Amino acid sequence: MTKTIIENSMGGEISVENTDLGACFTICVPLMIKKGIESE
């Protein structure tokens, strides 16, 4: 569910990897989502 919210609603990405210290989660979300901008 978290993955769906971050990717579909926020335009971001979530990833996980195993390290020697345990699981490492990385969440990246854009500061701003640009919608409806047309290039001239």
CORPE-V550945 format. One record per backbone hydrogen bond with DSSP energy under -1.0 kcal/mol. CO is the residue of the C=O (numbers start at 1). NH is the residue of the N-H. If there is no record, write none. Layout:
<<CO:NH> <CO:NH>>
This chain:
<<1:5> <2:6> <3:7> <4:8> <5:9> <5:10> <6:12> <13:28> <15:26> <17:24> <19:22> <22:19> <24:17> <26:15> <28:13>>
